[in-house]
Amino acid sequence: MLLAFVFFGVQAQQPDSLPSDTSVLVNKKKLSVAPRQPNNKVVVMDSLVVTDSLALAKSKKKRHSPTKAALLSAALPGLGQGYNKKYWKIPIVYAGFGGLGYALYYTTSEFYGYRNAYRLQVDEDATTQGSYRGYQNAAELKIQRDYYKRYLDISAICTAVWYTLNIIDAAVDAHLFEWNMKDDIKMGWQPSLISPGYQYPQAGLGVNLRVSF
């Protein structure tokens, strides 16, 4: 408990002795007077102010911030997961970015290769010939260019989605950071006999599932 004491010193023009249970009014507050001290002073003690230290500590405790976790992951993917102490997710985040980064690099290089070759084939300069990976026909080069352009767009979209999921994951984990997961959740099952009735003309076997928490 947090105790606050207010002490007042009064010079010894008072009587030589005061009862230990004497009370006086100071500034319209009832104060209890302690017994006379050896140094010829009377010490007046204010009433105790008692505060629940546990409640005070909880009120001053810095809350785990979902906003901070989201901003950290937006600034540097995986940083929000580290803030949430979910360190095992950081390699997963970067593995996803590594695969998507390679997909972006590969589809980009293939797209530009086929595009440049196609442009050389369809220009009106007879001295230029476009060829890429064995393709020289303008129609085939156009098909390959469009194919890799499509997958380049898909790779870019998937990268943006993965980046967004990284931020959402950090924010959700931060929301659930202080969630109290009970260990006493139990689930069990046992066979049961279904008695014949209106819906079940004949008796049968069933399963009784129980969840307790």
C-alpha positions as CSV (number, residue, x, y, z in Angstrom):
1,M,0.0,0.0,0.0
2,L,1.1,3.5,-0.7
3,L,0.9,5.7,2.5
4,A,1.0,9.4,2.4
5,F,1.8,11.2,5.7
6,V,1.7,14.9,6.4
7,F,3.6,16.1,9.4
8,F,3.3,19.4,11.1
9,G,5.6,20.8,13.8
10,V,4.1,22.9,16.6
11,Q,6.4,24.8,19.0
12,A,6.1,23.9,22.7
13,Q,3.9,26.6,24.0
14,Q,1.4,23.8,24.6
15,P,0.7,22.2,27.9
16,D,3.4,19.8,29.2
17,S,1.4,16.7,28.2
18,L,-1.4,15.8,25.9
19,P,-3.5,12.6,25.8
20,S,-2.5,10.2,23.1
21,D,-6.1,10.3,21.7
22,T,-6.4,14.1,21.5
23,S,-7.8,15.4,18.2
24,V,-7.7,19.0,16.9
25,L,-9.0,20.8,13.8
26,V,-6.4,22.2,11.3
27,N,-7.8,23.8,8.2
28,K,-11.1,22.1,8.8
29,K,-9.5,18.7,8.9
30,K,-9.6,16.4,11.9
31,L,-6.1,15.6,12.9
32,S,-4.9,13.1,15.5
33,V,-2.2,14.4,17.9
34,A,0.7,12.1,18.7
35,P,2.2,11.9,22.2
36,R,4.6,14.7,23.3
37,Q,8.0,14.2,21.9
38,P,11.3,14.5,23.9
39,N,12.4,17.5,21.8
40,N,9.6,19.6,23.4
41,K,7.4,19.6,20.2
42,V,4.0,18.2,19.5
43,V,3.7,16.3,16.2
44,V,0.4,16.4,14.5
45,M,-0.3,13.5,12.1
46,D,-2.8,13.9,9.2
47,S,-5.2,11.0,8.4
48,L,-3.7,8.3,6.2
49,V,-4.3,8.3,2.5
50,V,-4.4,4.7,1.4
51,T,-4.2,3.8,-2.3
52,D,-4.2,0.4,-3.8
53,S,-0.7,0.1,-5.3
54,L,-1.7,-2.8,-7.6
55,A,-4.5,-0.7,-9.2
56,L,-2.2,2.3,-9.5
57,A,0.5,0.1,-11.1
58,K,-2.0,-1.3,-13.6
59,S,-3.3,2.2,-14.5
60,K,0.2,3.5,-15.1
61,K,1.3,0.4,-17.0
62,K,2.1,1.1,-20.7
63,R,-0.4,-0.7,-22.8
64,H,0.8,-2.8,-25.7
65,S,0.0,-0.7,-28.8
66,P,-1.5,-2.2,-31.9
67,T,-0.8,1.1,-33.7
68,K,2.8,1.0,-32.9
69,A,3.1,-2.6,-34.0
70,A,1.4,-1.8,-37.3
71,L,3.7,1.2,-37.9
72,L,6.8,-0.8,-37.1
73,S,5.8,-3.5,-39.6
74,A,5.0,-0.9,-42.2
75,A,8.4,0.7,-41.8
76,L,10.3,-2.6,-41.7
77,P,8.5,-5.9,-42.3
78,G,9.0,-8.2,-39.3
79,L,9.7,-5.4,-36.8
80,G,6.2,-5.4,-35.6
81,Q,6.4,-9.2,-35.0
82,G,9.5,-8.6,-32.9
83,Y,7.7,-5.9,-30.9
84,N,5.0,-8.5,-30.2
85,K,7.7,-11.0,-29.2
86,K,6.6,-13.4,-32.0
87,Y,10.1,-13.9,-33.2
88,W,9.4,-17.1,-35.0
89,K,7.2,-15.2,-37.5
90,I,10.1,-13.0,-38.7
91,P,11.7,-15.8,-40.8
92,I,8.3,-16.6,-42.4
93,V,7.8,-12.9,-43.3
94,Y,11.2,-12.7,-45.0
95,A,10.8,-16.1,-46.7
96,G,7.7,-14.8,-48.3
97,F,9.3,-11.6,-49.4
98,G,12.3,-13.6,-50.7
99,G,10.1,-15.8,-52.9
100,L,8.0,-13.0,-54.1
101,G,11.1,-10.8,-54.7
102,Y,12.6,-13.6,-56.9
103,A,9.3,-13.9,-58.8
104,L,9.4,-10.1,-59.5
105,Y,13.0,-10.2,-60.6
106,Y,12.5,-13.2,-63.0
107,T,9.2,-12.0,-64.5
108,T,10.5,-8.5,-65.0
109,S,13.7,-9.6,-66.8
110,E,11.7,-12.0,-69.0
111,F,9.1,-9.4,-69.8
112,Y,11.7,-6.8,-70.8
113,G,13.6,-9.3,-72.8
114,Y,10.7,-10.4,-74.9
115,R,9.3,-6.8,-75.2
116,N,12.6,-5.4,-76.5
117,A,13.0,-8.3,-79.0
118,Y,9.4,-7.8,-80.2
119,R,10.0,-4.1,-80.7
120,L,13.0,-4.7,-82.8
121,Q,11.1,-7.2,-84.9
122,V,8.1,-4.9,-85.6
123,D,10.0,-1.7,-86.3
124,E,10.4,-0.6,-89.9
125,D,14.2,-0.9,-89.8
126,A,15.2,-3.9,-91.9
127,T,18.7,-3.9,-90.4
128,T,17.5,-4.8,-87.0
129,Q,16.5,-8.2,-85.9
130,G,14.9,-9.0,-82.5
131,S,15.5,-12.4,-80.9
132,Y,15.2,-13.6,-77.3
133,R,15.7,-17.2,-76.0
134,G,15.4,-18.6,-79.5
135,Y,12.2,-16.7,-80.4
136,Q,12.4,-14.5,-83.5
137,N,8.8,-14.5,-84.9
138,A,7.0,-11.3,-83.9
139,A,3.8,-13.1,-83.1
140,E,5.6,-15.6,-80.7
141,L,7.5,-12.8,-79.1
142,K,4.3,-10.9,-78.5
143,I,2.7,-14.0,-76.9
144,Q,5.7,-14.5,-74.6
145,R,5.8,-10.7,-73.7
146,D,2.1,-10.7,-72.8
147,Y,2.5,-14.0,-70.8
148,Y,5.3,-12.5,-68.6
149,K,3.6,-9.2,-68.3
150,R,0.6,-11.0,-66.8
151,Y,2.7,-12.8,-64.3
152,L,4.7,-9.7,-63.5
153,D,1.4,-8.0,-62.5
154,I,0.4,-11.0,-60.4
155,S,3.8,-11.1,-58.6
156,A,3.5,-7.4,-57.9
157,I,0.0,-7.8,-56.5
158,C,1.0,-10.8,-54.3
159,T,4.0,-8.8,-52.9
160,A,1.6,-5.9,-52.0
161,V,-0.8,-8.4,-50.4
162,W,2.0,-10.1,-48.4
163,Y,3.2,-6.7,-47.2
164,T,-0.3,-5.8,-46.1
165,L,-0.8,-9.1,-44.3
166,N,2.5,-8.5,-42.5
167,I,1.1,-5.3,-41.1
168,I,-2.3,-6.8,-40.2
169,D,-0.7,-9.7,-38.5
170,A,1.4,-7.4,-36.3
171,A,-1.7,-5.3,-35.4
172,V,-3.8,-8.4,-34.5
173,D,-1.1,-10.0,-32.4
174,A,-0.7,-6.7,-30.6
175,H,-4.5,-6.6,-29.9
176,L,-4.3,-10.2,-28.4
177,F,-0.9,-9.6,-26.6
178,E,-2.6,-9.2,-23.2
179,W,-5.4,-11.7,-23.9
180,N,-5.5,-14.2,-21.0
181,M,-5.6,-17.7,-22.6
182,K,-6.9,-20.1,-20.0
183,D,-5.3,-23.5,-19.6
184,D,-8.4,-25.2,-18.2
185,I,-10.3,-25.5,-21.5
186,K,-11.2,-29.1,-21.9
187,M,-13.0,-31.0,-24.6
188,G,-14.1,-34.6,-24.4
189,W,-16.4,-37.1,-26.1
190,Q,-18.2,-40.3,-25.1
191,P,-20.6,-42.6,-26.9
192,S,-24.3,-42.2,-26.1
193,L,-27.4,-44.1,-26.8
194,I,-30.2,-42.3,-28.8
195,S,-33.6,-43.4,-27.4
196,P,-36.3,-44.0,-30.0
197,G,-38.7,-41.1,-30.4
198,Y,-40.7,-39.1,-33.0
199,Q,-37.6,-38.2,-35.1
200,Y,-35.8,-41.5,-34.4
201,P,-38.1,-44.4,-34.6
202,Q,-35.4,-46.8,-33.7
203,A,-32.7,-46.6,-31.0
204,G,-29.2,-45.8,-32.2
205,L,-25.7,-44.9,-31.2
206,G,-24.3,-41.4,-31.1
207,V,-21.4,-39.3,-29.8
208,N,-21.7,-36.8,-26.9
209,L,-19.2,-34.0,-27.3
210,R,-18.5,-31.8,-24.3
211,V,-16.5,-28.6,-24.0
212,S,-15.8,-27.1,-20.6
213,F,-14.0,-23.8,-19.7
